[in-house]
Amino acid sequence: MRTHQLNPLAYIAVASLCFGFVLSSSTPVWADDWSQWLGNNRDSVWSETGIVDEFPKEAKVLWKTPIAGGYAGPAVVGNRVFVTDYVKSKGDNRPNPGRRSKLKGTERVLCLDATTGKVIWKHEYPCDYSISYAFGPRATPTVDGNHVYTLGAEGHLNCLTVDKGEVVWAKDLKEEYDLEEAPMWGFAAHPLIHGDMLYCLVGGKGSVAVAFDKTSGTEKWRALSAKDQGYCPPTMINAGGVDQLLIWHAKSLNSLNPATGEVYWSFDLNPAYEMSIIAPVKHGDYLLTTALQGESLLLKLDADKPTAKEVWRNRGIHPDHNPPIIVDGHIYGVDVKGQLRCIELLSGERVWESLATTANGRPLSSTTGFIVKNGDKYFLVNEVGELILAKMSPAGFEELGRTKMLDPTSSTSGRKVVWSHPAFANKCVFARNDKEIVCISLAK
């Protein structure tokens, strides 16, 4: 096993799952949902209006609820919040990027009241960990109709009812697909729901990508082989007149027919330390994939058939696990040491750089910064638990204010961090660390 100085897991930290919808026609109408990783459309866009233009001196905390460890962000649909955690009973989970921690404990799925933070129900199961950065689950729950789907760090895939948390179906991916062990940093690729299918990164010979019937859990097809399946969530795009399922394992980026698993096209893409993590981002006819140490790639998608050609490689931005956002032909994202950068998409050239999202304005290895767009403003979340309100354009970065949401609790490189993406819904931000989940009002 290779050892190194980067701190990969968390890269994955975080994780989160698929397309979600309102619970039912009888459910009260709420302002906006955040039904999965990166929001309803997995695009880091929060469409709600009536949001603050500046922060008060102290954040308006509506409630706090104790939870246990985990990198998985929350999902919010209607008046319910879904989050996963891990209650350790035995073992040492001090982070070491080249070592697996051996733990005993319980993984949990918690459903909370979005107004009060009160626990409505919980589903739990015993789960031994043998992964690095063994703080808890990585993948954000996904709500789809009356079902919520969760993926644990050791490969426990669950479909539960939204109202009571009853098990509809469940799978142990390691057992069913004959995997010797979980990926080094755990199962972290947020499963994707599209139509009647649930797509999941599994691993093993011929089963890097697996499609399940979302209602029954029955396997529909499996595809691809790779020594390391990586951590990148399955991603659906429409290009060349068809839907394309993107699967990036640790050796190549692949486009599949989502109905059959047939490969449309493939490009070699070998990230350092098998860290294929960040979902590709589509912008018009272009597709951007980002990774550290130069392994970033821009493709031009054909308008008439499912093919693509390379535009540039090894330019732009190289984050560990921070999804970039593309607006009006410019990439905004946080690089490996925390530098917030604006990059021209078509050339890959840097337009500007800021250290506004780093702790104390200092670049540090494996620094996280998440970006969410709301109207003409952006909410940025840094690794010390601050929420930053800003404007960004090719002309530069303008900070409008910042407030403290949470204390950093996870550890890496001798510092404490928060490596979990919040949810933005109901004119609030819902954020968690390894001790609590909080709801903070962002209403104007």
N, C-alpha and C positions, 0 to 999 in steps of 0.2 A: 504493500500500500504506500502510495506516495504521500509524503508530508510536505507542507508548504506554509508560507506565512500569510496567505490571504485568509479570509475567514469565511469560507464559502457558506456555510449553511444558511445562514440566515438569508443568504441570497435568495434563498428559497423561502425564506422566512415566510413565507407568507403566503402565504399564501393564501383557497377560495373557489367556486364551482360555476354555474351556468345560467341560461336564460330563465328568468322568473316572472311570474305574473301575479296579479292581485289574487287574494285567496278565493273569493267567490262573490257572486252578485249580492249576497247578504252581508258581506263584510263592510263596515263603515268606511267611508271615503277618507283617505289620508292624503296629505299634500304630495308626497313623492316617495318612491321606494328605492331601495338599494338592494336588489334581490340576489346579487352575486358579486364575485371578485370584480373590482373596478366599476361597479354600477350595473344598471339594467342592461346596457348594451356592451359592456366590457370595453368602454372607450374613455374612462376617466372623466366623463362629463356629467355634471350635476345640473339638471335643468330647472330646478325650483327657483322661484322668484321671491321677492320680499326678504332677501338675505342682507346681513349687515354690510355697510360700506366701511366701517372701522370697528375695532375691538374696544370694549371697555377695559379699564385698568385690570379688572379681575374677570376671568371667565365666568359666565352664568351657568354653573353646574346644576342640572335639574335632578340628577340622582347618580349614585355610585353603588355598584353591586360587587361583592367579593367573588372572584373566580380564581382558578389555578393557572398553571403555566400553559403557554402556547403562543405560536406566531400567527395563527389563523385570525384573520379579521372577521368582524361581524357582518351579517346580512340583516336587513331590516325590510319587512313587508307588512303593510298595514300597521297594526299595533303590536307587532311581535318582533323581537330581536333574537337572532339565532347565532350562537357562538360555541366553539368547541374548546376543550382544555384537557389537561392531564394532571391527575392527582398522583404524585409520586409517593410510593410507600417504602421503597428501598433502592439504594444505589446513588452513585455520584454522577451528576450531569454537568460538571464543570466543562466549558467548551474547549474542544481541541479539534481543529479541522481535519486532522489525520487519524483520529481515534474514535472508535465507537464506544459509547457509554452503555453499560448494562444496567437497566432499571426494571423494577417491578412497579406496577401501579394500575391506574384506571383511566381510560379515556372516556370523556363525557361529551354529550351534546346537550346544551342548555337552551331553553326557550324562555325569554324574559318578556315581561310587559314593557312596551316601549315608553309608556307614560310614567311608570313608577320604578322600573327596574326589578320588580318582584319576579322570582322564578315561577313560571307557570308549570313547566314539566322538565324533566331531564331523562335522558337515556344514557346508560353507562355500561361498560363492559371491561373485564380485566384485559390488560394489554402490557406485555413485556416489551421494553424498548432495547434495541441494539443499533443505535444510530448516533451520529455526531450531532452536537447541539441539541441534546435530547430534552428540550424544555416542554414540548407538546406538539399538537397537530399544526400543520402548515396551511391546509386548504380551507378557504372560506366556504361556509355552507351555501348551497344554492336552493332557492325556493322556486318551485314550478307548480302552479295550481295548489292542490292540497298536499303536496309532497315536498319534503326538504331532503336534500341529498348531501351527505357528508363523506369525506375521505380522511381517515386517520393516518398518522405518520408511519405506521407499520402495515398499511394497506387494507384496513377495514373499511369497506365501502358499504354505506347504509342508505336505504330509502325509508324515510319515516313519515308518518302523517303529521301535518302541520298542527292540527288541533290538539292531539294528545301525545304525540311522540311514539305512536305504536309502530312496530317494525312491519313494513310491507315486504321488503326483502333485504337480505344482507349477504355480503361476500367477503371472504378472506382471500385477497388477491394473491398473496404469497403461496397459500396452500393450493388454491384452484389452478394456478398457472406454474406450479412447481418451481418457485423461486427460492434459492437458498437463503437470501436475505433481502432486506429492503435496500434501496439506494443509500449511499453513505449518509446523506442528509435527509433521509426519510422520503416517503411518498409526498410530493408537494405540488404536483401538476393538477391544478384545479380542473375536475371533470367538466365537460361541456354538454349541455342539453341543446339539441336542435331537432325540432319536430318531435318524432316519437322515439328518438335515439338518445342515449347517454354515451358519450365518447370519453374514454379513459386511457391514460398512459399506464401501462401495466409492466412490461418488461418480459424477458424470456425469449426463447426461440420462436420467431414467427408471431409474437404477440406484444410487440412494443406498443401498438395501438389496438384497442379492442372496442367494438361497438356493442352496446347492450340495448335491449328493449327497456325503455325507462320505466314502464309499468310493471313488468314481470321480472326484470333482471336477466332474462334469457340472452345469451350471446348471439349476436347476429353475424358478426364476422371478426376476424383478427388479421393483422398485417404487420409487416416489417420485422426485421431482426437487427439487433445491435448489442454489443457487449454492455453498454451503459445507456439506459433509456433516457437519462437526464431528468429535467425537472420542469420543462416548458409545457404549459397547459395546451391541450388541443384548441385550435382556433379555426373558426369558420369564416370564410370570405366568399364573396360572389365576384367572379371575374371570368372573362372569356365566355360569358353566357351561361355559366353553371356555378353551382356551389362547389367550393373546394375546402376540404378539411386539411389544415396544415399541422404536420407533426414534425417537430424538431427534436430529434434525439441527439446524442453527443457526437455524432459523426456527420449528419446531413439534415438539411431542411427539405421536407417532402410534402408534396401536394397529392391528396388522395381523393378519389370519388367517395363521398360520404355514404353512399348507398351500398357500396361493395368492398371498399378498401383498395381498389385498383389504384396504382400509382400513376398520376398524371405527369409529374415532373419532379426532379430532385437536384439539389445543389450541395456540394460538399461544404460543410461548415463545422469546423472543429474547435470548439471553445476550450480555453485552458481548464484543466482539472475536470473535464467532462461537465462543465457548468453551462449546459444549455438550459436557460431559465426563463428569459423574458419573452412573452408572446410577441410574434410579429405584428407590426402595425401597418394597416393599409391606409393609404392616402391617395384618393383618385386611382390612377393606374399604377401606382407605385407601392411596393411592399418593403418595409424596413425591418431588419432583424438586428438586434444589438447584443453585444457580449464584450467581456473584457479582453485585454491584451490584443486589440486590433481585430478581433473576429466580429466585425459588423458588416452587414451586407445590404445593398439596395438593389432591388429587382424591378424591372418594368414588366408588368403583366400584360399579356396579349389581350386585345379587346374582343377577339373573335373566337378564340379557342383556349383551352386550359394549358397554356405554356407560358414561359417567362424567360427573360434574358437579363444578364448581369449588367448593372449600370456602374457601380463602384463597390469596392471592398476595402476594409481596413481604414476607414475614415470616420468622420463624424463624432460619435459619442460611444463610450465603452463602459457602461455601468455594470455593477455586480448583479443587482436584482431590482433595480428601480425602473419601472416601465416609463418610457418617454411618451410624450404626447406631440402630435403634429398638427399645427394650425397654420393655414394659409402658406403652405410651402416651407415652413420652418419647424425644426425639431427643437423641443424644449425638454431637457432632462438633466439628471444628476449623474455625473461621472463617478468613476471608481473611488476617488478620494473626496467626493462631496462637492465638487465644483458644479454649480448650476450653469448650464451652457445653452446657448442658442446656436443652432447649426442650420445652414442653408441645405435643404433637402437634396436638391439635384446635384450640387457640387460636393457636398460633405464638408464644406469649409465652415470654420468657426466664425460667428458674427460677434459674439461677446461672451464673457464669463463673469460669474459672481460667486462669492463665498457666503452669500446670505443664508444658505440653508445649513451651513456647517456649524458645529458647536464652537462658540467663541471665535468664529471667523478663521478657524485653522483646518486645513485639509488633513484628513486622516484616512487610513486604509479601510476599505469596505464600508464606506459611509452611505447611509440610506437617505433618500429624499423623495417622497411621493408627491405627485402633482395632480390636482383635480381642477378642471375648468368649470366656472360658474358664470355665465354671461360673458362680460368683458373682463372679468377678474379671475384670479387663480388662488386656490388654497394649496399651500405647500406644507407638508408634514415632515419635520426633521427627526433625527434619531434620538434627540434628547427630550422628545415629547412636546415640542412646541408646534403650534399651528400658526402659519404665516399667511397673511392676506397680501396679495400683490397684484400689480399689473405687469404684463410682459409683452413685448413686441420686438421686432428686429431693431428698434431704436434703443432698447435697453430694458433694465429691470427697475421697477419702482415698488419699494416696500410700503404698504399702507398700514401695517401694524402686525403684532404678534401676541400670542397669549399662550400660557402654559396649560396643557391638557392633562398630562400624566408625568409621573416620575419614571425615568428609565430603570428597568429591573433586570433585563437579560444582560449577559456579559459577553464581551469579545475584546481581544487585544488589550486587556487591562482596563477597559472602560465599560460603563453601563449604557445600555441602549434600549430604545423601543424600535422593534423591527416589524411592526404590524400595521397594515393599511386600515385606516378607519372607514366607516360607512357614513354617507351623508344622506339624510332623509328627514322628513317631517320638520324641516327648517332647523335641524340639529346635526351635530357630529357625534358619532358613537365610536369611542376609541377604547383600546384595551392594552394592558401590559400583563405581567405574570401574577398580578395580585388583584386587579379590579378592572371592571369595565365601567366607563362613565358616559353620561349623556350631557352634552353641553349645547345650550341654545345658541343658534346663529341667526335668529329672527331679528329683522330690523326693528 
